[in-house]
Amino acid sequence: MFFVRGFLRQAEEILEIAMSGDRDAGDLAILIDTRGGMRMLDPSGWSLPALCAEFGGAAVYSVARRGSTVRVEGWGGGDRCLLQRNLRPGRPFLTSAALLSAVM
């Protein structure tokens, strides 16, 4: 149960940061390894379980922006989540570097 709460909390934090991020930023994947390290990757052509297997991840989250919607999908240890929100007009935007530093 502890892993699920932490896993979901991390997805919520990523979504909050992505909501304030650059609307024109491309899709990205955030891989969390078994030691807590992070890696940002291009998710094109990968499933979330495949990213975990290939790069030794404990969990992985994909961030996608489509129009006015931001979506975070997470996978780790057999658990899965999907969070999605609509952007509100006039919100300030951060760079994707801010996304990485805020999650760490």
Stockholm file with secondary structure:
# STOCKHOLM 1.0

chainA/1-104         MFFVRGFLRQAEEILEIAMSGDRDAGDLAILIDTRGGMRMLDPSGWSLPALCAEFGGAAVYSVARRGSTVRVEGWGGGDRCLLQRNLRPGRPFLTSAALLSAVM
#=GR chainA/1-104 SS CHHHHHHHHHHHHHHHHHHTBCTTCCCEEEEEETTSCEEEECCTTCCHHHHHHHHTEEEEEEEEEETTEEEEEEEETTEEEEEEEECCTTCCCBCHHHHHHHHC
#=GC SS_cons         CHHHHHHHHHHHHHHHHHHTBCTTCCCEEEEEETTSCEEEECCTTCCHHHHHHHHTEEEEEEEEEETTEEEEEEEETTEEEEEEEECCTTCCCBCHHHHHHHHC
//
